[in-house]
Amino acid sequence: MKTIVIGLGNPILGDDGVGWKVAQEVQRVVETDARYFMPIRPLGTKTVQHVSPIEVDCVALGGLSLMERMVGYQRAILVDSMETGQNPIGSVKVFALEELPNPSASHSTAAHDTSLLTALEVGRKMKLNVPDSVTVVAIEAKNVYDFSEELSPAVAEAVPVAYEAVMNLLKSPEGVI
Amino acid sequence: MTQRITIDPITRLEGHGKIEIFLTPEGDVANTYFQIPELRGFERFCVGRPVEEMPLLTNRICGVCPEAHHMAAAKAADAVYHVNPPRTAKMLRELLYSAFYVTDHATHFYALGGPDFVMGPDAPVAERNILGVIHKVGLEIGGKVIAARKAGHTVVEIIGGRKVHPCTSIPGGMTKGITEDQRKEILEMGKWAVEFGQFSLKIFNDIVLGNKAYVDLILGDIYTHRTYYMGTVDENNHVNFYDGKVRVVDPDGKEFVKYSPNEYTQHIAEHVEPWTYLKFPYLKNVGWKGFTDGKDSGVYMATPLSRLNAADGMATPLAQAEYERFYGTLGGKPVHQRLATHWARLIELLYAAERWVELASDPEVASPNFHTVPTATPTEGVGIVEAPRGTLTHHYTTDERGVLTKVNLIVGTTNNYAPISMSINKAATSLIKKGTVVTEPMLNMVEMAFRAYDPCFGCATHSLPGQMPLEITIRNSDGEVMEMLKRG
């Protein structure tokens, strides 16, 4: 099963960049640690290669563009900041995309075109190979209105917690804890 | 007792914002406010960095039109270094930009603005989206939209070095060129894009212009304002997205001013209101007279419609024919009806596709002469391009090492803050009257006033590819919330 881990957000907008920071930590491990590699023999070749079936990317996309980025993967894990105002700053939540508590509180909805859920449905209608399972790891953020490359302390402390949450998801075949 | 209406969110737009509608004791609209929280500290974030970082940094301001920021920043950096990029570099940039325009305008029409017409302004919310459009018009349309987006993204990746956030424009030109094979590949995709542009205009023609109720809606007074119009034009006064002079025409369509990018401060000033952080740009030499239209008010608009109004025509044959049909159908220039912006956007889409083919047909675009090494001491420069949502101005000042000391941006949508506020007010005032029950379709028609501009406050304020949690709240004369519209 091919999995993509996507860090969402804006890396120069304070806590909004937390998704990227978590995804970069994940990338460092899954691309170098042989335990995450799988033997794959590319079509038409005789040589077996050991590569990671997990790809990691950091993007500032939503809606149709985000759906398009997921084409070709059976499973996607989104890491994103979230502003619900209801959770303590830095708390980490894991849920299926369909359960997103408030679509306007995270990036997976690009209001310029359509929501990710609608975009995924468009993708399926178009017979694009989009993931069956999309899991969100969301970090409650505080400062997303000031340009900065730094995270606020409570959000920075959440990076290892969110990282663990993603790594746990990668261990479970269903993609949801 | 006065009521207040809040719309939250405007479901298909970028950034954060809020519409507040205050009602009189009788139940008519007393006033409306469109508010957006501001993103802070961009200038402070940039000062102290080398100017050549700006084409990379500014395309992080927004997830919707990073290509526009990349281009404006590159042009401003050229100006700071007093360097004129070689013809090939300019062609490559404009080619990338044309392909981007096709995808951006296509996405707006099919996912954002189109559903109001294809499905109807009063269709259920759950159907008034791209899925509804696909369901009604057919699966084929979805495939075409996805293919158009893919073609555009591919061109951006070939020329710009990566998808969505290009990274190849630097002071003096480009970091890399394209091969002859890549030129041919881009040309083939461009030919397809021209067909797609024609197909989209046909859909508009059949579904919107073929329906008298929609034509009446477009031509009606609810969505009409007589303002000044801004757009960039080439030496023949034809629409150009990448380069030229900024031309402004008055409400009668007569040229008011045509200025070079570095003269913008002589012509544009910004008005401040106590109820919002965002400033309202206006024409300095007309003056700020409040939220009002007409020749004496410095309010101007910068959108696809205004670009067509501000130009004498389109530089490519198919788009020119559509341009003539547009003004022939709508009763001559300029067109003041804001909903006609959707049609203007499709004419621009066709122009962008034709320009894509034109540029990719010229073998010089694949020349290895894509960079001129800057040798002058950097000082100050302004770069202007037409972003899909309006004229985009980047203004940088540096020290003699090219390190930024001052940054000023006027982003596409900000130009339209005053006219958007006016359009919301007029739509609300026309639709919400004493004794009427405020319904969701009614509020959607207020949103339509707003959506025609394709506003993206992503860079004006919040720079996320996130949803716009915009509320419409109705308040009574005591300020109490009577109704609040929330979606999503």
Interface residues (C-beta under 8 A of the other chain):
Chain A: L8 G9 N10 P11 I12 L13 D16 V59 A60 L61 G62 G63 L64 S65 L66 E68 N102 P103 S104 A105 S106 H107 T109 A110 A111 H112 D113 T114 S115 T118 A119 E121 V122 G123 K125 M126 L128 V144 Y145 D146 F147 S148
Chain B: P9 I10 T11 R12 L13 E14 G15 P37 E38 L39 R40 G41 F42 R44 F45 L57 R60 G63 V64 P66 T107 H108 A111 L112 N129 I130 L131 I134 L139 G142 G143 I146 R149 K150 H153 V164 H165 C456 G458 H462 S463 L464 P465 G466 Q467 M468 P469 G488
